[in-house]
Each structure stands twice: as C-alpha cells, then as structure tokens.
Amino acid sequence: MKNFKKILGVGILAVASLIVIAADHIDAPTVQGGTSDITDFYAFQGENTNNLVFVANLQGLLSPTATASAAFDEDVMIEFNIDNTGDNIEDLVIQAVPRNGKMYIIGPIAPSQTGLNSTITAETSKDVLGVNITSYGMDAVVETKNGISAFAGPRDDPFFMDFAQYSAIIGGNATSFNNPGSDTFAGTNVMSIVVEVPKAMIGGSGTINTWVESKRKQ
C-alpha cells in the first residue's frame, strides 16, 4: 500500500484555534474570517443509537454567493479529540484532511502525540475513509467504510442566535429573549464535516470528554 502521509503531504501541524465549548462565530481574532475558523462543534447520539456523531462547522457567515466558491483549506486539518478516561487528555482522535476534492477521515485512533501538535496518524489508505466533498446545492454525498460514515461540504448554519436581543440584554435595555426570536444566522452557511462512528470504537465507561481543533500545516 502507498504511504498515506506522502499522498497527503502533511507533517507536523500546530493549533490554529482553541477548543470550541459552544458557538464561536467570528469571536476568535486570530482566525476570524479565515478557513480555520470553527463556528460550532456538536457531538450527539446518532439515529442509530449504537453510534456517535461528531460535527465541526467552519467558515461561518457565508452568503449563498460566497458559498458557491468556498472550499476547505488543504493546509488545515480538523481534529476531533476524545478523552474516554476522564483525564482531559485525548485518548483517541478523528482527523479530517481535505485533498483534491475529497475529505479523508482517519480514526478514531490513538494519536502519535497529544497536545498542541499533531501528525497524520494513518500510514496507508486502508486506514482511511475518503468522501467526495459535496458541492453547494447538490445532494449530500456520504461514504461508509468499516462502520464509519462521513460527509463534508457546505450546509445551512444550524446555530440559532438572536444577537440583536442579546446585545439589548447586555446593554440593559431588555431582560430576556423573545419567543420566537430573530435568527441572526438565517440565510448563511458553513463548511461542515460530519463523522458518525460506532460507540464500540470509542471505548470508555460510557462518559467521554470531546473537543475539536483546527490545525494548520507549518
């Protein structure tokens, strides 16, 4: 089998944005408006209750016009981190690396190193799930391999936030949100990576800590 690291042409990477706790739309100055800017991270039980789903959204506030030309940055890897022992150190990672119109999914697998630097873990293509990146306006392309399913491409931003009302509350001009509120993100899109994996691949006692990072090639 070919050496997968050579195919990707990726070596050591360094953190481009910090752990996402909730929403982070245009809040991180060092990556604001860039291709490594993470807007949201979601982790939840799949429709198949034996699976977990991990979602990272990037490049927020894309207009429909801008979405048509938006693309994943080939110098940026998205890394889902999973701590299944409760020590807040990643025991497993899922790495998502874009190349030539495809998103390559590696893992879940034990990382070769923990912390702020990462290397591509897979050595050969048998360890990797590749999925064509869905074009804007097209039906979602999903690929499955070894029980893992993945999607990558543009999607409507699912996060709901009424920033005008939030600003009014912070400014002391309102005491609560409206029901219904006004969705600040309505009509905008994100670049999304979705990975669904069997719980059996995650391990642990039933409780995990999980976070996501974008890491830029150095």
Secondary structure, 3 states (H helix, E strand, C coil): CCEHHHHHCCCCEEECCCCCCCCCCCCCCCCCCCCCCEEEEEEEECCCCCEEEEEEEEEEEECHHHHCCCCCCCCEEEEEEEECCCCCCCCEEEEEEEECCEEEEEEEECCCCCCCEECCCCCEHHHEEEEECCCCCCCCCCEEECCEEEEEEEEECCCCCCHHHHHHHHCCCCCCCCCCCCCCCCCCEEEEEEEEEEHHHCCCCCCCEEEEEEEEEC
